[in-house]
Amino acid sequence: MRKVLLALAAVAMIGSTAFAGKYNKTLSIGDKAPAFEGIPAAIGDKDTSPLSLASIKEDVVVVVFLANHCPMVGTYDDRVVDLAKKFEGKSVKLVSICVSGKGYQKVDDLEAIKTRGKEKGYNFAYGYDASQKIGKAYGASTTPEFFVLDKARTVRYIGALDDSADEDKVTKTYVVDAVNALLSGETIEVTETRPRGCGIGYAK
């Protein structure tokens, strides 16, 4: 019996590894996106309704994990704003979430988010999850890190916004391509890439 149980455990471990993404060790393409709700948020410097995945009616959702303290996020600020602008008037919703832990609360909490949002002209909802639960549920390891969800809230893309931290050297626009493919009913060619940026520190 002991040998049988060990064998079953080994099979379960192999199975769980097989279903992890190439770079994301929690979610893989085709998984149901973890739900979230009640995350306090702002658009620019104005409070907005708490973030809730269930309340989003658009066909495509882009979830991006950000952090004010991360220099790479600063590099991408304008590009994330442009991303939201690009899909205005289409059935696409971009929301961002910060899950920074101990040591960064003063620069990453909701009040700091409002200050940042006003300075940078954020045109999307930016929420703060002090519990870090949603970051763990998505397996987010880096800021910025993007997740593209379809109408059924299935994960269809995970990773970086594009292929270069230097905007002038960008040749591949992974998130834009994924969203356009979903809107047009086409196949997403690149479904997962390695995110670049600052690591997210999770409390044990």
Backbone as JSON Lines, residues from 0, in Angstrom:
{"i":0,"aa":"M","n":[0.84,-1.21,0.0],"ca":[0.0,0.0,0.0],"c":[0.87,1.26,0.0]}
{"i":1,"aa":"R","n":[1.95,1.21,0.79],"ca":[2.84,2.36,0.85],"c":[3.43,2.68,-0.52]}
{"i":2,"aa":"K","n":[3.83,1.64,-1.26],"ca":[4.39,1.84,-2.6],"c":[3.37,2.45,-3.54]}
{"i":3,"aa":"V","n":[2.12,2.02,-3.42],"ca":[1.05,2.55,-4.27],"c":[0.83,4.03,-4.0]}
{"i":4,"aa":"L","n":[0.8,4.37,-2.69],"ca":[0.6,5.77,-2.33],"c":[1.74,6.64,-2.82]}
{"i":5,"aa":"L","n":[2.98,6.16,-2.7],"ca":[4.12,6.92,-3.18],"c":[4.07,7.1,-4.68]}
{"i":6,"aa":"A","n":[3.63,6.07,-5.38],"ca":[3.52,6.15,-6.83],"c":[2.48,7.17,-7.23]}
{"i":7,"aa":"L","n":[1.34,7.16,-6.55],"ca":[0.28,8.12,-6.85],"c":[0.74,9.54,-6.56]}
{"i":8,"aa":"A","n":[1.48,9.71,-5.48],"ca":[1.99,11.04,-5.15],"c":[2.95,11.53,-6.22]}
{"i":9,"aa":"A","n":[3.78,10.61,-6.71],"ca":[4.73,10.99,-7.76],"c":[4.01,11.4,-9.02]}
{"i":10,"aa":"V","n":[2.96,10.65,-9.38],"ca":[2.17,10.99,-10.56],"c":[1.52,12.35,-10.4]}
{"i":11,"aa":"A","n":[0.98,12.62,-9.19],"ca":[0.34,13.92,-8.93],"c":[1.33,15.05,-9.07]}
{"i":12,"aa":"M","n":[2.57,14.83,-8.58],"ca":[3.59,15.88,-8.69],"c":[3.97,16.13,-10.13]}
{"i":13,"aa":"I","n":[4.1,15.05,-10.9],"ca":[4.41,15.2,-12.32],"c":[3.3,15.94,-13.03]}
{"i":14,"aa":"G","n":[2.06,15.59,-12.7],"ca":[0.91,16.22,-13.33],"c":[0.86,17.71,-13.03]}
{"i":15,"aa":"S","n":[1.12,18.09,-11.77],"ca":[1.04,19.5,-11.41],"c":[2.13,20.3,-12.11]}
{"i":16,"aa":"T","n":[3.32,19.68,-12.27],"ca":[4.4,20.37,-12.96],"c":[4.07,20.55,-14.43]}
{"i":17,"aa":"A","n":[3.45,19.54,-15.01],"ca":[3.12,19.6,-16.44],"c":[2.15,20.71,-16.74]}
{"i":18,"aa":"F","n":[1.32,21.04,-15.76],"ca":[0.3,22.05,-16.0],"c":[0.77,23.45,-15.62]}
{"i":19,"aa":"A","n":[1.99,23.57,-15.12],"ca":[2.52,24.9,-14.84],"c":[3.02,25.51,-16.13]}
{"i":20,"aa":"G","n":[3.02,26.86,-16.17],"ca":[3.51,27.52,-17.36],"c":[5.02,27.41,-17.47]}
{"i":21,"aa":"K","n":[5.56,27.83,-18.59],"ca":[7.0,27.78,-18.79],"c":[7.73,28.72,-17.85]}
{"i":22,"aa":"Y","n":[7.19,29.9,-17.65],"ca":[7.8,30.88,-16.76],"c":[6.97,31.12,-15.51]}
{"i":23,"aa":"N","n":[5.67,30.97,-15.63],"ca":[4.78,31.14,-14.48],"c":[4.54,29.76,-13.87]}
{"i":24,"aa":"K","n":[4.88,29.61,-12.61],"ca":[4.81,28.3,-11.97],"c":[3.47,28.02,-11.29]}
{"i":25,"aa":"T","n":[2.53,28.94,-11.43],"ca":[1.2,28.74,-10.83],"c":[0.12,28.55,-11.88]}
{"i":26,"aa":"L","n":[0.12,29.4,-12.9],"ca":[-0.88,29.32,-13.95],"c":[-0.25,28.88,-15.27]}
{"i":27,"aa":"S","n":[-1.06,28.27,-16.1],"ca":[-0.64,27.98,-17.46],"c":[-1.71,28.47,-18.42]}
{"i":28,"aa":"I","n":[-1.35,28.56,-19.67],"ca":[-2.31,29.0,-20.68],"c":[-3.46,28.0,-20.74]}
{"i":29,"aa":"G","n":[-4.68,28.54,-20.73],"ca":[-5.86,27.69,-20.73],"c":[-6.5,27.52,-19.37]}
{"i":30,"aa":"D","n":[-5.8,27.98,-18.31],"ca":[-6.37,27.92,-16.97],"c":[-7.45,29.0,-16.8]}
{"i":31,"aa":"K","n":[-8.37,28.75,-15.89],"ca":[-9.34,29.75,-15.5],"c":[-8.64,30.82,-14.67]}
{"i":32,"aa":"A","n":[-8.86,32.07,-15.02],"ca":[-8.21,33.14,-14.27],"c":[-8.76,33.22,-12.85]}
{"i":33,"aa":"P","n":[-7.92,33.34,-11.84],"ca":[-8.4,33.5,-10.47],"c":[-9.26,34.75,-10.34]}
{"i":34,"aa":"A","n":[-10.36,34.61,-9.66],"ca":[-11.25,35.76,-9.45],"c":[-10.66,36.68,-8.39]}
{"i":35,"aa":"F","n":[-11.04,37.94,-8.44],"ca":[-10.65,38.88,-7.39],"c":[-11.79,39.86,-7.2]}
{"i":36,"aa":"E","n":[-11.87,40.4,-6.0],"ca":[-12.9,41.39,-5.7],"c":[-12.48,42.18,-4.45]}
{"i":37,"aa":"G","n":[-13.08,43.35,-4.31],"ca":[-12.85,44.15,-3.12],"c":[-11.46,44.75,-3.0]}
{"i":38,"aa":"I","n":[-10.74,44.89,-4.12],"ca":[-9.41,45.48,-4.07],"c":[-9.55,46.99,-4.24]}
{"i":39,"aa":"P","n":[-9.23,47.78,-3.22],"ca":[-9.38,49.24,-3.32],"c":[-8.52,49.78,-4.46]}
{"i":40,"aa":"A","n":[-9.07,50.75,-5.22],"ca":[-8.39,51.2,-6.43],"c":[-8.67,52.66,-6.71]}
{"i":41,"aa":"A","n":[-7.87,53.2,-7.62],"ca":[-8.04,54.58,-8.07],"c":[-7.77,54.65,-9.56]}
{"i":42,"aa":"I","n":[-8.33,55.67,-10.19],"ca":[-7.98,56.01,-11.57],"c":[-7.39,57.41,-11.49]}
{"i":43,"aa":"G","n":[-6.12,57.55,-11.86],"ca":[-5.44,58.81,-11.59],"c":[-5.37,59.0,-10.09]}
{"i":44,"aa":"D","n":[-5.81,60.15,-9.6],"ca":[-5.8,60.38,-8.15],"c":[-7.19,60.29,-7.54]}
{"i":45,"aa":"K","n":[-8.13,59.73,-8.29],"ca":[-9.51,59.63,-7.8],"c":[-9.88,58.2,-7.44]}
{"i":46,"aa":"D","n":[-10.49,58.03,-6.27],"ca":[-10.97,56.7,-5.88],"c":[-11.97,56.2,-6.9]}
{"i":47,"aa":"T","n":[-11.92,54.9,-7.15],"ca":[-12.9,54.29,-8.03],"c":[-13.45,53.04,-7.35]}
{"i":48,"aa":"S","n":[-14.37,52.37,-7.98],"ca":[-14.94,51.17,-7.38],"c":[-13.86,50.12,-7.14]}
{"i":49,"aa":"P","n":[-13.97,49.37,-6.05],"ca":[-12.99,48.31,-5.82],"c":[-12.93,47.36,-7.02]}
{"i":50,"aa":"L","n":[-11.75,46.86,-7.31],"ca":[-11.58,45.98,-8.46],"c":[-12.26,44.64,-8.21]}
{"i":51,"aa":"S","n":[-13.0,44.2,-9.23],"ca":[-13.69,42.92,-9.17],"c":[-13.71,42.33,-10.57]}
{"i":52,"aa":"L","n":[-13.16,41.14,-10.73],"ca":[-13.14,40.53,-12.05],"c":[-14.55,40.25,-12.54]}
{"i":53,"aa":"A","n":[-15.42,39.83,-11.64],"ca":[-16.79,39.48,-12.03],"c":[-17.57,40.67,-12.56]}
{"i":54,"aa":"S","n":[-17.2,41.88,-12.15],"ca":[-17.95,43.06,-12.57],"c":[-17.52,43.59,-13.94]}
{"i":55,"aa":"I","n":[-16.43,43.07,-14.48],"ca":[-15.94,43.54,-15.77],"c":[-16.75,42.88,-16.89]}
{"i":56,"aa":"K","n":[-17.32,43.69,-17.76],"ca":[-18.21,43.18,-18.81],"c":[-17.52,43.04,-20.17]}
{"i":57,"aa":"E","n":[-16.36,43.66,-20.32],"ca":[-15.66,43.61,-21.6],"c":[-15.25,42.18,-21.96]}
{"i":58,"aa":"D","n":[-15.08,41.94,-23.25],"ca":[-14.72,40.6,-23.73],"c":[-13.3,40.21,-23.36]}
{"i":59,"aa":"V","n":[-12.41,41.18,-23.32],"ca":[-11.0,40.9,-23.04],"c":[-10.57,41.72,-21.83]}
{"i":60,"aa":"V","n":[-9.85,41.08,-20.93],"ca":[-9.32,41.76,-19.75],"c":[-7.8,41.62,-19.74]}
{"i":61,"aa":"V","n":[-7.11,42.74,-19.53],"ca":[-5.67,42.72,-19.35],"c":[-5.4,43.07,-17.89]}
{"i":62,"aa":"V","n":[-4.82,42.14,-17.16],"ca":[-4.43,42.37,-15.77],"c":[-2.92,42.54,-15.74]}
{"i":63,"aa":"V","n":[-2.46,43.65,-15.17],"ca":[-1.02,43.88,-15.08],"c":[-0.64,44.18,-13.63]}
{"i":64,"aa":"F","n":[0.39,43.51,-13.16],"ca":[0.9,43.75,-11.81],"c":[2.0,44.8,-11.89]}
{"i":65,"aa":"L","n":[1.81,45.87,-11.12],"ca":[2.74,46.99,-11.1],"c":[3.25,47.24,-9.68]}
{"i":66,"aa":"A","n":[4.23,48.12,-9.56],"ca":[4.73,48.56,-8.25],"c":[5.42,49.89,-8.43]}
{"i":67,"aa":"N","n":[5.02,50.89,-7.67],"ca":[5.6,52.22,-7.81],"c":[7.11,52.23,-7.61]}
{"i":68,"aa":"H","n":[7.61,51.39,-6.71],"ca":[9.02,51.43,-6.36],"c":[9.92,50.83,-7.44]}
{"i":69,"aa":"C","n":[9.35,50.15,-8.41],"ca":[10.14,49.41,-9.4],"c":[10.58,50.31,-10.57]}
{"i":70,"aa":"P","n":[11.86,50.44,-10.8],"ca":[12.34,51.27,-11.92],"c":[11.83,50.8,-13.28]}
{"i":71,"aa":"M","n":[11.7,49.49,-13.45],"ca":[11.22,48.97,-14.74],"c":[9.78,49.4,-15.01]}
{"i":72,"aa":"V","n":[8.97,49.46,-13.95],"ca":[7.6,49.95,-14.11],"c":[7.62,51.38,-14.61]}
{"i":73,"aa":"G","n":[8.55,52.18,-14.09],"ca":[8.69,53.56,-14.56],"c":[9.02,53.61,-16.04]}
{"i":74,"aa":"T","n":[9.83,52.67,-16.49],"ca":[10.19,52.59,-17.91],"c":[8.97,52.31,-18.77]}
{"i":75,"aa":"Y","n":[8.02,51.57,-18.21],"ca":[6.84,51.16,-18.97],"c":[5.61,52.04,-18.73]}
{"i":76,"aa":"D","n":[5.69,53.02,-17.86],"ca":[4.53,53.85,-17.54],"c":[3.78,54.34,-18.78]}
{"i":77,"aa":"D","n":[4.49,55.01,-19.68],"ca":[3.84,55.59,-20.85],"c":[3.26,54.5,-21.75]}
{"i":78,"aa":"R","n":[3.93,53.36,-21.83],"ca":[3.45,52.29,-22.69],"c":[2.17,51.65,-22.15]}
{"i":79,"aa":"V","n":[2.05,51.59,-20.84],"ca":[0.81,51.04,-20.26],"c":[-0.34,52.02,-20.49]}
{"i":80,"aa":"V","n":[-0.07,53.31,-20.32],"ca":[-1.08,54.33,-20.62],"c":[-1.5,54.23,-22.09]}
{"i":81,"aa":"D","n":[-0.52,54.09,-22.98],"ca":[-0.81,53.97,-24.42],"c":[-1.6,52.7,-24.72]}
{"i":82,"aa":"L","n":[-1.3,51.64,-23.98],"ca":[-2.03,50.38,-24.17],"c":[-3.51,50.56,-23.89]}
{"i":83,"aa":"A","n":[-3.81,51.24,-22.77],"ca":[-5.21,51.5,-22.43],"c":[-5.88,52.37,-23.49]}
{"i":84,"aa":"K","n":[-5.15,53.39,-23.98],"ca":[-5.69,54.27,-25.01],"c":[-5.96,53.52,-26.32]}
{"i":85,"aa":"K","n":[-5.06,52.61,-26.64],"ca":[-5.14,51.89,-27.91],"c":[-6.46,51.15,-28.06]}
{"i":86,"aa":"F","n":[-6.99,50.66,-26.95],"ca":[-8.2,49.85,-27.03],"c":[-9.44,50.57,-26.52]}
{"i":87,"aa":"E","n":[-9.37,51.89,-26.39],"ca":[-10.56,52.66,-26.02],"c":[-11.63,52.47,-27.08]}
{"i":88,"aa":"G","n":[-12.87,52.28,-26.64],"ca":[-13.97,52.08,-27.58],"c":[-14.13,50.64,-28.02]}
{"i":89,"aa":"K","n":[-13.21,49.78,-27.58],"ca":[-13.31,48.35,-27.89],"c":[-13.61,47.59,-26.62]}
{"i":90,"aa":"S","n":[-14.0,46.34,-26.76],"ca":[-14.42,45.57,-25.6],"c":[-13.21,44.99,-24.86]}
{"i":91,"aa":"V","n":[-12.39,45.93,-24.35],"ca":[-11.16,45.57,-23.65],"c":[-11.05,46.4,-22.38]}
{"i":92,"aa":"K","n":[-10.69,45.76,-21.29],"ca":[-10.52,46.45,-20.01],"c":[-9.14,46.15,-19.45]}
{"i":93,"aa":"L","n":[-8.4,47.2,-19.12],"ca":[-7.1,47.04,-18.48],"c":[-7.2,47.45,-17.02]}
{"i":94,"aa":"V","n":[-6.75,46.58,-16.14],"ca":[-6.7,46.9,-14.72],"c":[-5.32,46.53,-14.2]}
{"i":95,"aa":"S","n":[-4.84,47.29,-13.23],"ca":[-3.53,47.0,-12.67],"c":[-3.64,46.82,-11.16]}
{"i":96,"aa":"I","n":[-2.72,46.03,-10.62],"ca":[-2.76,45.71,-9.2],"c":[-1.33,45.73,-8.66]}
{"i":97,"aa":"C","n":[-1.18,46.29,-7.47],"ca":[0.08,46.25,-6.76],"c":[-0.05,45.32,-5.57]}
{"i":98,"aa":"V","n":[0.92,44.43,-5.4],"ca":[0.89,43.49,-4.28],"c":[2.2,43.55,-3.48]}
{"i":99,"aa":"S","n":[2.88,44.7,-3.54],"ca":[4.15,44.83,-2.84],"c":[3.98,44.58,-1.35]}
{"i":100,"aa":"G","n":[4.98,43.93,-0.78],"ca":[4.9,43.56,0.62],"c":[5.67,44.48,1.54]}
{"i":101,"aa":"K","n":[6.17,43.91,2.62],"ca":[6.85,44.64,3.68],"c":[8.01,45.47,3.15]}
{"i":102,"aa":"G","n":[8.06,46.72,3.6],"ca":[9.16,47.59,3.22],"c":[8.81,48.57,2.12]}
{"i":103,"aa":"Y","n":[7.69,48.31,1.41],"ca":[7.34,49.18,0.29],"c":[5.96,49.82,0.45]}
{"i":104,"aa":"Q","n":[5.3,49.59,1.59],"ca":[3.94,50.09,1.75],"c":[3.83,51.59,1.52]}
{"i":105,"aa":"K","n":[4.77,52.38,2.01],"ca":[4.66,53.83,1.92],"c":[4.77,54.33,0.49]}
{"i":106,"aa":"V","n":[5.47,53.61,-0.35],"ca":[5.63,54.05,-1.75],"c":[4.68,53.33,-2.69]}
{"i":107,"aa":"D","n":[4.02,52.29,-2.19],"ca":[3.18,51.48,-3.07],"c":[1.72,51.39,-2.64]}
{"i":108,"aa":"D","n":[1.35,51.95,-1.5],"ca":[-0.04,51.82,-1.04],"c":[-0.98,52.69,-1.87]}
{"i":109,"aa":"L","n":[-2.25,52.67,-1.54],"ca":[-3.25,53.35,-2.36],"c":[-3.01,54.86,-2.45]}
{"i":110,"aa":"E","n":[-2.59,55.48,-1.37],"ca":[-2.33,56.92,-1.43],"c":[-1.16,57.22,-2.36]}
{"i":111,"aa":"A","n":[-0.14,56.38,-2.32],"ca":[0.99,56.55,-3.23],"c":[0.57,56.27,-4.66]}
{"i":112,"aa":"I","n":[-0.33,55.33,-4.84],"ca":[-0.86,55.02,-6.17],"c":[-1.59,56.23,-6.75]}
{"i":113,"aa":"K","n":[-2.34,56.93,-5.92],"ca":[-3.06,58.12,-6.39],"c":[-2.08,59.21,-6.83]}
{"i":114,"aa":"T","n":[-1.03,59.39,-6.05],"ca":[-0.02,60.38,-6.42],"c":[0.64,60.02,-7.74]}
{"i":115,"aa":"R","n":[0.99,58.76,-7.86],"ca":[1.62,58.28,-9.1],"c":[0.66,58.4,-10.28]}
{"i":116,"aa":"G","n":[-0.58,58.03,-10.04],"ca":[-1.58,58.08,-11.1],"c":[-1.8,59.47,-11.66]}
{"i":117,"aa":"K","n":[-1.77,60.45,-10.77],"ca":[-1.94,61.84,-11.21],"c":[-0.72,62.32,-11.98]}
{"i":118,"aa":"E","n":[0.46,62.0,-11.47],"ca":[1.71,62.44,-12.12],"c":[1.87,61.82,-13.52]}
{"i":119,"aa":"K","n":[1.51,60.55,-13.64],"ca":[1.75,59.82,-14.89],"c":[0.54,59.79,-15.82]}
{"i":120,"aa":"G","n":[-0.58,60.32,-15.36],"ca":[-1.78,60.33,-16.19],"c":[-2.37,58.95,-16.41]}
{"i":121,"aa":"Y","n":[-2.33,58.13,-15.37],"ca":[-2.89,56.78,-15.49],"c":[-4.36,56.86,-15.86]}
{"i":122,"aa":"N","n":[-4.72,56.17,-16.92],"ca":[-6.1,56.16,-17.41],"c":[-6.74,54.8,-17.22]}
{"i":123,"aa":"F","n":[-6.3,54.08,-16.23],"ca":[-6.81,52.74,-15.94],"c":[-6.88,52.58,-14.42]}
{"i":124,"aa":"A","n":[-7.7,51.67,-13.97],"ca":[-7.84,51.43,-12.54],"c":[-6.59,50.73,-12.0]}
{"i":125,"aa":"Y","n":[-6.09,51.24,-10.88],"ca":[-4.88,50.71,-10.26],"c":[-5.22,50.41,-8.81]}
{"i":126,"aa":"G","n":[-5.16,49.14,-8.44],"ca":[-5.56,48.72,-7.1],"c":[-4.39,48.27,-6.25]}
{"i":127,"aa":"Y","n":[-4.63,48.22,-4.94],"ca":[-3.6,47.8,-4.0],"c":[-4.13,46.67,-3.13]}
{"i":128,"aa":"D","n":[-3.48,45.5,-3.22],"ca":[-3.87,44.33,-2.43],"c":[-2.81,44.07,-1.38]}
{"i":129,"aa":"A","n":[-3.03,44.59,-0.19],"ca":[-2.06,44.44,0.89],"c":[-1.89,42.99,1.3]}
{"i":130,"aa":"S","n":[-2.91,42.16,1.07],"ca":[-2.83,40.75,1.46],"c":[-1.92,39.94,0.55]}
{"i":131,"aa":"Q","n":[-1.67,40.45,-0.65],"ca":[-0.85,39.78,-1.68],"c":[-1.51,38.52,-2.23]}
{"i":132,"aa":"K","n":[-2.75,38.24,-1.83],"ca":[-3.4,36.99,-2.23],"c":[-3.57,36.89,-3.74]}
{"i":133,"aa":"I","n":[-3.95,37.99,-4.38],"ca":[-4.22,37.91,-5.81],"c":[-2.93,37.71,-6.6]}
{"i":134,"aa":"G","n":[-1.84,38.31,-6.12],"ca":[-0.57,38.09,-6.78],"c":[-0.14,36.63,-6.71]}
{"i":135,"aa":"K","n":[-0.32,36.03,-5.55],"ca":[0.01,34.62,-5.38],"c":[-0.88,33.74,-6.25]}
{"i":136,"aa":"A","n":[-2.17,34.09,-6.32],"ca":[-3.12,33.29,-7.11],"c":[-2.75,33.3,-8.59]}
{"i":137,"aa":"Y","n":[-2.22,34.43,-9.07],"ca":[-1.83,34.53,-10.47],"c":[-0.39,34.07,-10.71]}
{"i":138,"aa":"G","n":[0.32,33.8,-9.63],"ca":[1.71,33.42,-9.79],"c":[2.57,34.56,-10.28]}
{"i":139,"aa":"A","n":[2.14,35.78,-10.05],"ca":[2.91,36.94,-10.49],"c":[4.23,37.0,-9.74]}
{"i":140,"aa":"S","n":[5.32,37.11,-10.47],"ca":[6.64,37.1,-9.85],"c":[7.41,38.39,-10.09]}
{"i":141,"aa":"T","n":[6.92,39.21,-11.02],"ca":[7.68,40.36,-11.5],"c":[6.75,41.54,-11.76]}
{"i":142,"aa":"T","n":[7.29,42.75,-11.6],"ca":[6.55,43.94,-12.05],"c":[7.39,44.65,-13.11]}
{"i":143,"aa":"P","n":[6.79,44.96,-14.27],"ca":[5.41,44.65,-14.65],"c":[5.26,43.21,-15.18]}
{"i":144,"aa":"E","n":[4.1,42.63,-14.99],"ca":[3.77,41.31,-15.54],"c":[2.32,41.33,-16.0]}
{"i":145,"aa":"F","n":[2.08,40.86,-17.22],"ca":[0.77,40.98,-17.86],"c":[0.08,39.63,-18.03]}
{"i":146,"aa":"F","n":[-1.24,39.67,-17.86],"ca":[-2.09,38.49,-18.08],"c":[-3.25,38.93,-18.97]}
{"i":147,"aa":"V","n":[-3.45,38.23,-20.07],"ca":[-4.57,38.54,-20.98],"c":[-5.61,37.44,-20.83]}
{"i":148,"aa":"L","n":[-6.84,37.85,-20.53],"ca":[-7.95,36.92,-20.3],"c":[-8.99,37.09,-21.39]}
{"i":149,"aa":"D","n":[-9.6,36.0,-21.81],"ca":[-10.64,36.08,-22.84],"c":[-12.01,36.25,-22.21]}
{"i":150,"aa":"K","n":[-13.05,36.17,-23.02],"ca":[-14.41,36.43,-22.55],"c":[-14.84,35.44,-21.47]}
{"i":151,"aa":"A","n":[-14.34,34.21,-21.57],"ca":[-14.66,33.18,-20.57],"c":[-13.75,33.29,-19.35]}
{"i":152,"aa":"R","n":[-12.88,34.3,-19.35],"ca":[-11.91,34.55,-18.29],"c":[-10.91,33.39,-18.17]}
{"i":153,"aa":"T","n":[-10.55,32.89,-19.34],"ca":[-9.48,31.92,-19.47],"c":[-8.18,32.67,-19.73]}
{"i":154,"aa":"V","n":[-7.1,32.22,-19.14],"ca":[-5.8,32.86,-19.34],"c":[-5.29,32.51,-20.74]}
{"i":155,"aa":"R","n":[-5.02,33.53,-21.53],"ca":[-4.59,33.3,-22.92],"c":[-3.18,33.81,-23.21]}
{"i":156,"aa":"Y","n":[-2.67,34.69,-22.35],"ca":[-1.3,35.16,-22.49],"c":[-0.77,35.54,-21.12]}
{"i":157,"aa":"I","n":[0.53,35.23,-20.88],"ca":[1.21,35.6,-19.64],"c":[2.61,36.09,-19.99]}
{"i":158,"aa":"G","n":[3.02,37.21,-19.4],"ca":[4.41,37.62,-19.56],"c":[4.63,39.1,-19.72]}
{"i":159,"aa":"A","n":[5.58,39.43,-20.59],"ca":[6.0,40.82,-20.8],"c":[5.08,41.54,-21.77]}
{"i":160,"aa":"L","n":[5.09,42.86,-21.7],"ca":[4.3,43.67,-22.64],"c":[4.86,43.55,-24.05]}
{"i":161,"aa":"D","n":[6.19,43.62,-24.13],"ca":[6.85,43.57,-25.44],"c":[8.25,42.97,-25.27]}
{"i":162,"aa":"D","n":[9.08,43.1,-26.28],"ca":[10.37,42.39,-26.25],"c":[11.58,43.25,-25.91]}
{"i":163,"aa":"S","n":[11.37,44.48,-25.44],"ca":[12.52,45.3,-25.09],"c":[12.15,46.36,-24.06]}
{"i":164,"aa":"A","n":[13.04,46.51,-23.07],"ca":[12.85,47.59,-22.1],"c":[13.05,48.95,-22.76]}
{"i":165,"aa":"D","n":[13.81,48.97,-23.83],"ca":[14.04,50.19,-24.6],"c":[12.94,50.3,-25.66]}
{"i":166,"aa":"E","n":[12.06,51.27,-25.47],"ca":[10.91,51.38,-26.37],"c":[11.32,51.53,-27.84]}
{"i":167,"aa":"D","n":[12.44,52.16,-28.09],"ca":[12.9,52.37,-29.46],"c":[13.35,51.06,-30.13]}
{"i":168,"aa":"K","n":[13.58,50.04,-29.31],"ca":[14.07,48.76,-29.85],"c":[13.0,47.67,-29.87]}
{"i":169,"aa":"V","n":[11.77,48.04,-29.56],"ca":[10.67,47.05,-29.54],"c":[10.37,46.57,-30.96]}
{"i":170,"aa":"T","n":[10.34,45.25,-31.13],"ca":[9.98,44.66,-32.42],"c":[8.75,43.75,-32.3]}
{"i":171,"aa":"K","n":[8.46,43.33,-31.06],"ca":[7.32,42.43,-30.84],"c":[6.45,42.98,-29.72]}
{"i":172,"aa":"T","n":[5.17,43.12,-30.01],"ca":[4.22,43.68,-29.03],"c":[3.28,42.56,-28.58]}
{"i":173,"aa":"Y","n":[3.76,41.76,-27.64],"ca":[3.06,40.53,-27.26],"c":[1.63,40.76,-26.77]}
{"i":174,"aa":"V","n":[1.45,41.71,-25.85],"ca":[0.12,41.92,-25.28],"c":[-0.84,42.48,-26.33]}
{"i":175,"aa":"V","n":[-0.42,43.48,-27.08],"ca":[-1.25,44.05,-28.13],"c":[-1.64,42.98,-29.14]}
{"i":176,"aa":"D","n":[-0.68,42.15,-29.52],"ca":[-0.96,41.09,-30.49],"c":[-1.96,40.09,-29.94]}
{"i":177,"aa":"A","n":[-1.82,39.74,-28.66],"ca":[-2.74,38.78,-28.04],"c":[-4.16,39.35,-27.98]}
{"i":178,"aa":"V","n":[-4.27,40.61,-27.58],"ca":[-5.59,41.24,-27.5],"c":[-6.23,41.33,-28.88]}
{"i":179,"aa":"N","n":[-5.47,41.76,-29.86],"ca":[-6.01,41.86,-31.22],"c":[-6.45,40.5,-31.75]}
{"i":180,"aa":"A","n":[-5.7,39.47,-31.44],"ca":[-6.07,38.12,-31.88],"c":[-7.4,37.7,-31.26]}
{"i":181,"aa":"L","n":[-7.57,37.97,-29.97],"ca":[-8.83,37.61,-29.31],"c":[-10.01,38.39,-29.89]}
{"i":182,"aa":"L","n":[-9.8,39.67,-30.15],"ca":[-10.88,40.5,-30.69],"c":[-11.3,40.05,-32.08]}
{"i":183,"aa":"S","n":[-10.34,39.51,-32.84],"ca":[-10.63,39.1,-34.22],"c":[-10.88,37.61,-34.37]}
{"i":184,"aa":"G","n":[-10.83,36.88,-33.23],"ca":[-11.08,35.45,-33.27],"c":[-9.95,34.64,-33.89]}
{"i":185,"aa":"E","n":[-8.75,35.19,-33.86],"ca":[-7.6,34.5,-34.43],"c":[-6.77,33.82,-33.34]}
{"i":186,"aa":"T","n":[-5.82,33.01,-33.75],"ca":[-4.95,32.3,-32.82],"c":[-3.86,33.23,-32.31]}
{"i":187,"aa":"I","n":[-3.61,33.17,-31.03],"ca":[-2.51,33.94,-30.44],"c":[-1.22,33.17,-30.72]}
{"i":188,"aa":"E","n":[-0.28,33.8,-31.39],"ca":[0.94,33.12,-31.78],"c":[1.91,32.92,-30.61]}
{"i":189,"aa":"V","n":[2.11,33.96,-29.8],"ca":[2.99,33.86,-28.64],"c":[2.13,33.96,-27.39]}
{"i":190,"aa":"T","n":[2.11,32.89,-26.6],"ca":[1.2,32.84,-25.45],"c":[1.89,33.03,-24.11]}
{"i":191,"aa":"E","n":[3.2,32.88,-24.07],"ca":[3.9,33.09,-22.81],"c":[5.32,33.57,-23.08]}
{"i":192,"aa":"T","n":[5.73,34.59,-22.33],"ca":[7.11,35.09,-22.4],"c":[7.62,35.32,-20.99]}
{"i":193,"aa":"R","n":[8.92,35.47,-20.87],"ca":[9.5,35.75,-19.56],"c":[9.3,37.23,-19.21]}
{"i":194,"aa":"P","n":[8.65,37.52,-18.08],"ca":[8.48,38.93,-17.7],"c":[9.81,39.53,-17.26]}
{"i":195,"aa":"R","n":[9.98,40.82,-17.47],"ca":[11.2,41.52,-17.07],"c":[10.84,42.61,-16.06]}
{"i":196,"aa":"G","n":[11.65,42.75,-15.03],"ca":[11.4,43.81,-14.07],"c":[11.87,43.48,-12.69]}
{"i":197,"aa":"C","n":[11.17,43.99,-11.69],"ca":[11.54,43.79,-10.29],"c":[10.78,42.59,-9.72]}
{"i":198,"aa":"G","n":[11.48,41.78,-8.95],"ca":[10.84,40.64,-8.33],"c":[9.86,41.07,-7.25]}
{"i":199,"aa":"I","n":[8.78,40.33,-7.13],"ca":[7.79,40.58,-6.07],"c":[8.15,39.77,-4.84]}
{"i":200,"aa":"G","n":[8.29,40.45,-3.71],"ca":[8.6,39.76,-2.46],"c":[7.31,39.42,-1.72]}
{"i":201,"aa":"Y","n":[7.07,38.13,-1.54],"ca":[5.86,37.69,-0.85],"c":[6.18,37.34,0.61]}
{"i":202,"aa":"A","n":[5.28,37.73,1.49],"ca":[5.42,37.37,2.89],"c":[5.2,35.87,3.05]}
{"i":203,"aa":"K","n":[5.97,35.25,3.9],"ca":[5.82,33.8,4.11],"c":[4.62,33.52,4.96]}
